Amino acid sequence: MYSESLTLALAFDDIVKIAVRRPRPIDYLPENANNTTNTDLALSFFSGHAAVVAAMSGTATYLAFVHSPRSPRPWITLAAGTLLTAFVGYERVRAGAHFPTDVMMGGLAGAATGVLVPHLHFTKTASAPIWIDLAPAPRGTGASLGVRGLF
């Protein structure tokens, strides 16, 4: 489930970056005024780093609440994930790679996918009837779509 959450978060990040085309904060500095390289790597909105950390934290927290709702473990997982996401976001802003709104949106998008993916996979029975997943192929050569389950 972690890989599916991360794949979805990064795919959504790429789509939004291409659609919004917001330059990174460092591109607004006077010494970078003549910089004409505007590749997808130079786009800012939203933060993929914050989205990935939030997606992992969201999935871990969701699973902790499902498997041991009455213990302190889910709350510890939630606090640790929130602090880690905030730290990554702060460092991305401090490095000049993102605006604060970039990391806030990245955190929200990542947390949403991190909770949504395991929730959609969760069933009360031991096995789901049908599972559909999308995973990146080795060495960035594309993706694979898988369908498995009880037919």
N, C-alpha and C positions, 0 to 999 in steps of 0.2 A: 503494500500500500504506500510505503514511503516513496518508492520510485514513481508511482503513478501520480502522487501529489506533486512531486517535484517537476515531473514532465509537464503536467497541466499548468503549474505556476509559471514555468519558464516559457511555455508556448504562449500563454496569455500575455506575459511580459513582452515577448517579441512582437506580437500583434499590436499591442498598445504603443510600443516605442515607434514602430513604423508608421502607425496612424497619426500619432501626435507630433513626432519629429522635433522634440524639444532639445536644444543643445545643452551640453553640460555647463555648469557654472564657470568652470575654468575657461571656457570659450569666450566669456564676456570680459575677460581681462584685457587691458590695452595691448599687451605684448602678443596676444593671440588674435588680434583683430584681423590680420591678413591670412589667417589659417583657413584654407579652402577645403580641407579634408572634412567631409561630412558623411562618414560611413555610419552604418548602424551601430558600430561600437562607440561612436561619439554622441549617441543619443542618451538622454537623461531620464525621461519619464516613462515608467517608474522603475524603482530600484530592484533589479533582479536578485542582488545579494539579500536584501531585506525580505523579498518574497520567498526565497528558498529557505532561509532560517525560520521565517514565520510558518511556512508550510510544514516543515519538519516538526516544529514545536506544536502546531495545531494538531497534526496527526498523532503525535505522542500523547498530547493532553487528552484528545478524544478517546484514544484507546485506553488510557489510564482511567478515565471516568467510566468507560464501559466495563472494564474488567475488575476494577476495585473501587466502586463509588463511595464506600463508607470509610476508606482509609485516607490518610493525609497525602498519599502518593500523588493523586491527581492535582492537588493544590500546589504541591511542591513542583511538579512538572510544569504547571501553568506559570508559576512565578519564575522559574528558571528560564523557560522559553520566552517569556515577556522581557525579562532582563537581557537575555542574549540578543533578541531581536532589536531592542532599544540600543544596545551597545553597538551592534553592527550598523544600524542606521546612523547613529551619532558619528561613528568613524567614517562612514561614507560621505556625510556632510562635511566633516572636518577636513577630509582629504580633497574636497572641492569636486568630487565626482557627481554629487547630487544636491538638489535643493531639498529643504526639509519636507516639502509636499511630496517629493519623489519617494522618500523613504516611508512616509506615512501611508501613501497609497500602496507601496510595495508590501508593507506589513499587513495591511488590510486584505489585499488580494491574496497574499500567501496564506494568511490565517483562514480565509474563506475556503480556499482550495484544500488546505490541510484538514479542515473539518468536513467539508463536503464529500471528498473522495471516500474516506472510510465510512461515512454515514450511508452513502449509496451502496457500499459493499456489505454493510452490516445486515445480517439476518439472524433470526432467532434459532434457526436450525444449524446443524453442523456444517452443511455445505450449501452454497448458493446454487440456484438452478442454472443460471448462465452468467458468466463473467466476461466482460469485454475490456481489454486493456490496450494501451498504446505505450510503447517503450522506444527509447532512442536506440538506433542500431550502432554497432561498434564503430569506432573511429569517426563518428559524425557523418556517416554516409546515408542518413535518412532515418526512417522509423519503421517499427513493425507493429502491426495490428494483430492482436490475438483474441480468439474467442474460445472459451473453454467452459465446461459445465456438464450437467447431467442432461442428456438428450434422450 
